[in-house]
Amino acid sequence: MKTIAWIGLGFMGIPMSKHMMNAGYTVKGVDIDPVARENAAKNGVQVCATVAEACQGVDAVFTMLPTGTEVKEVLAGPDGVFASIKPEAVVIDCSTIGIENARSLHASAKRAGRIFAEAPVSGGTEGAIDGTLTFMIGCEDPHVARVKELLAPMGEYVAHAGGPEAGQAAKVVNNLIMGVCVAVNCEATALAERLGLNLKEFFEIAIRSTADNWTFRVWNPGEGVVPSSPASKGYKAGFKTWLLAKDLTLAMDAGREVGATIATAEAAHAILKNHIDKGGADLDATSLVLTLKEEAEKAAPQKAIA
Ligand code: NAD
């Protein structure tokens, strides 16, 4: 039986590591949050106190952490993953960290003589729970087959996007589209409500019309419209607002690097940032609709149509 280490046992890491255990891997896990550690232990993860301890003798290490800052610290820092694993082990980062951080990590792995792949994911917590994630691998050709085999228990579509940085590039572009969709779905929902539309009926219209999009169907911002959506569960994440704002920042950075226009990402980021400043950082990103509704109410209380 093979053993892996899993660092970062949050909304995504918990269900993803569970699929690895179901596929027969022994999982040693690390998280800085005691609640995450407790949930992971309940799931069957052997919780370790340090990254170095978790890495002892494992065949592969996965990271599923918030941003590039934590991933670089955990992988390339002193007593980190690269310093603690055996040379033939594979290190796969599934977090969304952007192109520049991926570049830096591939360079650190090369210096340390370690095998590293980026494999960011799409599909949300729903895809993580169902084992139907899409993976976007960025790594050197000789490692692709091993990386794909390791990801197979958690994904429905495991793609080799290309060499180093290509996985993050694909993810950044995907989340530019997704983030803008979430923002516009929230804007549309706030407007629809102000115009007196029945949100459930509008949902049925939109999913059969040109407005249809994945985030509208799965993460609909209207309370009670889609029973399984974060909006119907008090806007509890799901996908935290600050993580979505981070992803749009990564798209803006990428756009600047290559001279591409990303004006809609900038606009979506600005309204998410405003929502974060009003206390929405850790709520699901679709809670943006609450700030938009509040602002509309303040701007034109008399304009709402009953
Ligand atoms: P999360 O905040 O629920 O989980 C992150 C976990 O990492 C937390 O439990 C936190 O305590 C832990 N952590 C932070 N720093 C650490 C450190 N130094 N050492 C060990 N543990 C540490 O976030 P999430 O929703 O699981 O997202 C993780 C990554 O996946 C992010 O990059 C996010 O953008 C990406 N992502 C999320 C979704 C989603 O729908 N939630 C979908 C696709 C991709």
Boltz pocket constraint, residues with backbone or C-beta under 6 A from the ligand:
constraints:
  - pocket:
      binder: B
      contacts: [[A, 7], [A, 8], [A, 9], [A, 10], [A, 11], [A, 12], [A, 13], [A, 30], [A, 31], [A, 32], [A, 33], [A, 36], [A, 64], [A, 65], [A, 66], [A, 67], [A, 70], [A, 73], [A, 74], [A, 94], [A, 95], [A, 96], [A, 97], [A, 121], [A, 122], [A, 123], [A, 124], [A, 125], [A, 238], [A, 239], [A, 240], [A, 243]]
      max_distance: 6.0
